[in-house]
């Protein structure tokens, strides 16, 4: 079973390695020279254990080339237009921002809709919050460019976005926070205000507002690339099928941003991630024993993939979407145990149950 944080994993491995070294090495207590050798040995063992990481992680450690992306802050332009002649102002910027303004600006209803949005107190409040949180894009640019660099490493044949537009969309629940539109990235910065009170004011559930961290942006960019370039529509299947497809998507996201913490990757709080890790074996044993893996019903789907604050069947501390957690770990196990593992080949596979069978996944109870 994995420890819950990299720090805890490192500490646990050091303790185990040092204990093992003490048992193996029976140096005489009275020799200062041997004491020095023993101390040096412990330092070497500890250092080697600190560097130890899951086998799959090494396969995601790739050398990427820098990716330069042009960024354009649409929100700065929209919220500073002259509202006295809003239609003409929109026409003036239409060519530059067709990703947002592709419609007919002679349609007065469309113009009114945009003007109402740009002058609404809530929108203006969001703009102020975004400008405070992101006075510049120094947090955003390297994060986005790193994801694109990783994508280009694996898929050099796919033309990537050359520009990223930031904007404010009003935190619309039906709109993804990051999209690829007309071949360019569109990033809604009002989704990344680090749990600001505005999310409570609009009635956003806590389990969703907990994901409004800036660090989540890297995950969302990777997910947008996956959906735009690699995703294939499929019917809902058995629980194990859903696990594998979700796990593959999460593993792809991890490959695009390998430094992302596990909790952020899954959209969990730190405490939820720790619960999932600590109870992985017991929940898996229950799923296997109750034959839920091959259940294709809606109830089973909602139990393991429906979003929410917790999984009631196990505990109020258990995070939702445990099927995604297990799917990711199965793919990780497969990548760890196959020397010839190739991400692009994984993404092309059709029958992912074969990968499940070959993964050797078996969490400790």
C-alpha positions in Angstrom: 0.0 0.0 0.0 1.4 3.4 -0.9 1.9 6.1 1.7 -0.3 9.1 1.4 2.3 11.8 0.6 5.7 11.8 -1.0 7.2 13.0 2.3 5.6 10.2 4.2 6.7 7.6 1.6 10.2 8.9 1.8 10.3 8.8 5.6 8.8 5.3 5.6 11.2 4.0 3.1 14.2 5.5 5.0 13.0 3.9 8.3 12.6 0.5 6.6 15.9 0.7 4.9 17.7 1.8 8.0 16.1 -1.0 10.1 17.1 -3.5 7.5 20.6 -2.2 7.4 20.9 -2.4 11.2 19.8 -6.1 11.1 22.2 -7.1 8.4 25.3 -5.2 9.7 26.6 -6.4 13.0 29.5 -4.0 13.5 31.5 -4.1 16.8 30.3 -1.4 19.1 33.7 -0.4 20.4 35.3 0.5 17.0 35.1 4.2 16.2 36.2 3.4 12.7 33.4 0.9 12.3 31.0 3.4 13.8 32.0 5.8 11.1 31.5 3.2 8.4 28.1 2.3 9.8 27.0 5.9 9.8 28.2 6.4 6.3 26.3 3.2 5.2 23.1 4.5 6.8 23.5 7.8 4.9 24.0 6.0 1.6 21.1 3.7 2.2 18.9 6.6 3.3 19.9 8.7 0.2 19.2 5.8 -2.1 15.8 5.2 -0.5 14.9 8.9 -0.8 15.4 8.6 -4.5 13.3 5.5 -4.8 10.1 6.0 -6.7 7.4 3.8 -8.3 8.6 2.1 -11.4 6.0 3.8 -13.6 7.3 7.2 -12.6 10.6 6.6 -14.2 8.8 5.9 -17.5 7.2 9.3 -17.3 10.5 11.1 -16.8 11.1 12.3 -20.3 13.2 15.1 -21.7 11.0 17.7 -23.3 11.8 20.7 -25.5 10.6 24.2 -24.4 7.3 25.1 -25.8 6.6 28.8 -26.4 3.0 29.8 -26.4 1.5 33.3 -27.0 -1.0 34.4 -24.3 -3.7 36.9 -24.7 -5.9 38.2 -21.9 -9.3 38.6 -23.4 -10.8 39.6 -20.0 -8.6 42.7 -19.9 -10.0 43.8 -23.3 -13.7 42.9 -22.8 -14.0 44.6 -19.4 -12.4 47.8 -20.6 -14.4 48.4 -23.7 -16.3 51.6 -24.1 -19.9 50.6 -23.2 -21.3 53.8 -24.8 -20.7 52.3 -28.2 -20.4 48.6 -27.3 -21.4 47.2 -30.7 -18.7 49.1 -32.5 -16.2 48.2 -29.9 -16.9 44.5 -30.3 -16.6 44.8 -34.1 -13.2 46.5 -33.6 -11.8 43.6 -31.7 -13.7 40.8 -33.5 -10.8 39.7 -35.8 -8.4 39.3 -32.8 -10.9 37.5 -30.7 -13.0 35.4 -33.1 -12.6 32.4 -30.7 -15.1 34.4 -28.6 -16.8 36.7 -31.1 -17.5 34.4 -34.1 -21.2 35.3 -34.2 -23.0 38.0 -36.1 -22.4 41.3 -34.3 -25.2 42.9 -36.2 -27.5 40.8 -34.0 -28.5 43.3 -31.4 -29.7 40.6 -29.0 -26.2 39.0 -29.1 -24.6 42.3 -28.5 -26.9 43.1 -25.6 -26.1 39.7 -24.1 -22.4 40.4 -24.2 -22.9 43.9 -22.8 -25.0 42.7 -20.0 -22.4 40.2 -19.1 -19.5 42.7 -19.3 -21.3 45.2 -17.1 -23.0 42.9 -14.6 -21.8 43.5 -11.0 -21.0 39.8 -10.5 -18.9 39.7 -13.7 -17.0 42.9 -12.6 -16.5 41.4 -9.2 -15.0 38.2 -10.8 -12.8 40.4 -13.0 -11.4 42.2 -9.9 -10.8 38.8 -8.2 -9.0 37.4 -11.2 -6.8 40.5 -11.6 -5.9 40.2 -7.9 -5.1 36.5 -8.1 -3.4 36.9 -11.5 -1.9 40.4 -11.9 0.2 38.7 -14.6 0.4 35.2 -16.0 3.7 34.2 -14.4 1.9 31.3 -12.6 0.0 30.2 -15.6 2.4 30.4 -18.6 5.0 27.9 -17.4 2.4 25.4 -16.2 0.5 25.4 -19.5 3.7 25.4 -21.7 5.0 22.4 -19.7 1.9 20.4 -20.4 2.1 21.2 -24.1 5.8 20.3 -24.2 5.0 16.9 -22.8 2.2 16.4 -25.3 4.5 17.3 -28.1 7.1 14.8 -26.9 4.5 12.0 -27.2 2.6 13.3 -30.2 4.9 15.4 -32.4 2.7 14.8 -35.4 -0.3 16.6 -33.9 -0.3 20.4 -34.4 -0.6 22.1 -31.0 -2.3 25.3 -30.1 0.0 28.3 -30.7 -2.0 30.7 -28.6 -3.8 30.6 -25.3 -6.6 33.0 -24.5 -7.6 33.7 -20.9 -11.1 34.9 -20.0 -13.8 35.0 -17.5 -16.9 33.0 -18.1 -18.9 33.5 -14.9 -18.0 30.1 -13.5 -20.6 28.4 -15.6 -21.0 24.7 -14.4 -21.8 23.4 -17.9 -18.6 24.8 -19.5 -15.2 23.2 -19.0 -12.6 25.5 -17.4 -10.2 24.8 -20.2 -11.1 24.1 -23.8 -9.5 23.8 -27.2 -11.6 26.0 -29.6 -10.6 26.5 -33.2 -7.2 24.9 -32.4 -6.4 27.4 -29.6 -6.6 27.1 -25.8 -9.2 29.0 -23.9 -8.7 29.2 -20.1 -11.3 30.5 -17.8 -9.3 32.0 -14.9 -12.3 32.5 -12.7 -12.2 28.7 -12.0 -8.8 29.0 -10.3 -9.3 31.4 -7.3 -8.1 28.9 -4.7 -11.4 28.3 -2.9 -12.5 32.0 -2.8 -15.7 32.8 -1.0 -17.3 33.6 -4.4 -17.8 29.8 -4.9 -19.9 29.6 -1.8 -21.9 32.6 -2.8 -23.0 31.0 -6.1 -23.8 27.8 -4.3 -21.0 25.6 -5.6 -20.6 22.4 -3.5 -17.6 22.3 -1.3 -16.3 19.1 -3.0 -16.1 21.0 -6.3 -14.8 24.3 -4.9 -11.9 22.4 -3.3 -10.7 21.8 -6.8 -10.4 25.5 -7.7 -6.6 25.4 -7.0 -4.2 27.0 -9.4 -2.3 23.7 -9.5 -5.5 22.1 -11.0 -4.9 24.2 -14.2 -2.2 21.8 -15.4 -4.6 18.9 -15.1 -7.4 20.7 -16.9 -5.1 21.6 -19.8 -4.0 18.0 -20.1 -7.6 16.8 -19.9 -8.6 19.3 -22.6 -5.9 18.0 -24.9 -7.0 14.4 -24.3 -10.7 15.2 -25.1 -9.8 17.2 -28.2 -7.2 15.0 -29.8 -7.5 11.5 -28.3 -11.0 10.8 -26.8 -13.3 8.3 -28.6 -16.9 8.1 -27.7 -18.0 4.8 -26.2 -21.0 3.3 -24.5 -21.1 2.8 -20.7 -19.9 -0.7 -19.8 -19.1 -2.8 -16.8 -17.5 -1.2 -13.8 -14.1 -2.7 -14.7 -14.4 -1.2 -18.2 -15.2 2.2 -16.8 -12.3 1.9 -14.3 -9.8 1.1 -17.1 -10.9 3.9 -19.4 -10.9 6.4 -16.5 -7.6 5.1 -15.3 -6.1 5.5 -18.8 -7.3 9.1 -19.0 -5.8 9.9 -15.6 -2.6 8.2 -16.5 -2.4 10.3 -19.7 -2.9 13.5 -17.6 -0.2 12.3 -15.2 2.2 11.8 -18.2 1.5 15.4 -19.3 2.2 16.8 -15.8 4.1 14.1 -13.9 4.9 16.4 -10.9 1.2 16.9 -10.1 0.3 15.6 -6.6 -1.9 12.5 -6.6 -4.7 14.3 -4.7 -4.8 17.1 -7.2 -4.7 14.6 -10.1 -7.8 12.8 -8.7 -9.6 16.0 -7.5 -9.4 14.9 -3.9 -8.5 16.7 -0.7 -5.4 15.4 1.0 -7.5 13.7 3.6 -9.6 12.0 1.0 -6.5 10.7 -0.8 -5.1 9.3 2.4 -8.4 7.5 3.1 -8.4 6.0 -0.3 -4.8 4.8 0.0 -5.3 3.4 3.6 -8.5 1.5 2.6 -7.5 0.5 -0.9 -7.2 -3.2 -0.1 -10.4 -3.5 1.9 -12.5 -1.7 -0.7 -11.0 -3.7 -3.6 -11.7 -6.9 -1.7 -15.3 -5.8 -1.2 -15.7 -5.0 -4.9 -14.2 -8.3 -6.0 -16.1 -10.4 -3.4 -19.5 -8.8 -4.2 -18.8 -9.2 -8.0 -19.3 -5.5 -8.6 -16.5 -5.3 -11.1 -18.6 -6.8 -13.8 -21.8 -5.0 -12.9 -23.1 -2.8 -15.8 -26.0 -1.2 -13.9 -26.6 2.4 -13.3 -26.5 2.0 -9.5 -23.0 0.5 -9.6 -21.8 3.2 -12.0 -23.1 6.0 -9.8 -21.6 4.3 -6.7 -18.0 4.2 -8.2 -18.0 7.0 -10.7 -20.7 9.5 -9.6 -19.3 12.8 -8.3 -20.1 14.0 -4.8 -18.7 14.7 -1.3 -18.2 11.0 -0.4 -19.0 7.4 -1.1 -21.8 6.6 1.3 -21.5 2.8 0.9 -18.1 2.9 2.6 -17.7 6.0 4.8 -18.3 9.7 4.9 -14.6 10.0 4.8 -14.4 7.9 1.6 -14.0 10.1 -1.5 -16.4 9.8 -4.4 -15.3 8.3 -7.8 -13.3 5.5 -6.2 -13.6 3.7 -9.5 -11.3 6.3 -11.0 -8.9 5.9 -8.1 -8.7 2.1 -8.8 -8.5 2.6 -12.5 -5.5 4.8 -12.2 -3.7 2.4 -9.9 -4.3 -0.5 -12.2 -2.8 1.4 -15.1 0.1 2.4 -12.9 0.6 -1.2 -11.9 0.6 -2.3 -15.6 3.1 0.4 -16.5 5.4 -0.6 -13.6 5.5 -4.2 -14.6 6.0 -3.9 -18.3 9.5 -2.9 -19.5 8.2 -2.3 -23.0 5.4 0.1 -21.8 4.6 2.8 -24.3 2.0 5.5 -23.6 0.9 5.9 -27.2 0.3 2.2 -27.5 -1.7 2.3 -24.3 -3.9 5.1 -25.7 -4.6 3.0 -28.8 -5.6 -0.1 -27.0 -9.2 -1.1 -27.4 -9.8 -4.0 -25.0 -8.5 -2.6 -21.7 -9.6 -5.6 -19.8 -6.5 -7.4 -21.2 -4.4 -4.7 -19.5 -6.3 -5.3 -16.3 -5.5 -9.0 -16.5 -1.8 -8.3 -17.3 -1.4 -5.6 -14.7 -0.9 -7.9 -11.7 -2.8 -5.3 -9.6 -3.4 -6.7 -6.1 -3.5 -4.2 -3.3 -2.7 -5.3 0.2 -5.7 -5.8 2.6 
